[in-house]
């Protein structure tokens, strides 16, 4: 496997991390660089992640804050996805 030189920029992947509960604005600093969208009892934390180490750091932060993780979804789409709409059922 060929590695990129350290000087080359790495391509980031947009991740959407969903946690239970509607997080207040005070959590924005904990997830700096990410967008928080709360609604319907959940919060989507969305933004670019450059590598697995950064992703693990974000997930460690979720655990450290005592948040309940619902899902983690990657996307190469540069526009963050909107929070998923739920249908009654």
N, C-alpha and C positions, 0 to 999 in steps of 0.2 A: 504494500500500500504506500502510495506516495504522499508525503506530508507537504502542506503549504509552508512556505517561508513565513517566519513570524511577522514580517513587514506587510504581508498581504492581508487585506481586510477579510474578516470572516462573515459569511452570510448568516443573518439571524433568522430564527423561526419565530413566528408569532405563536404564543401559547395562551390558552384560556384556562385558568385555574378557577374552579368554582368551589366555594366554601358555604357551609350552612350559616345562615344569619345575615342580616343586613348591616354591614360594617359602617361605622361612622367615619367622618372625615379624618379623625385622629389616626386612622390606619394608613392613610395615604403616605405618610413619611416612611412607614415600615416597608412599603412596596414602591419606593421611589422609582420613577421611570415606567411604571405600569398604570393602567387605567382601571379604576374601580367603578363598577356599575352594580348598584344594589336594587333588589326588587323581588317581591314574592317570596321572602324568607331566605334568599340566597344572595351572594355577592360574587360577581365574575371579576377576576383579576386578570387583565389582558395586557399583553405587551411583548416586545421583542426579547428573545433569550438567545444569547450567542453560542452557548455550549452546555453540555450536561452538568458541568460544575455550577454554572449559574442557576440552572433549573433546580438542582438539588439544594442550593442555597435558599431559593424561594420556598421550596417545600419544607425545608427545615424551619424557616420563619413561620410558616403556617402552623407547624407543630409547636414551636416555641410560644406562639401566641394563644395556644389552646383552641385553635379553630378546627372544625370538623371538615375534612376534605371530602368533596363530593365527586369531582372529576378533574382530569388534566387532559387537555386536547391540543395537539400541535396543528399548525396550519402554515402553509407557505404564502398564503394570501397576505399582502402587506397592510390591508385594512382590517383592524380588529373587528371580529364578529359582534353583532348586537346580542344582548342577552336573549336567550331562547324564550319564545312565547310558549305558555303552557295552555293546554286545553282542559276544560273541566272533565271530570270523569269519575 
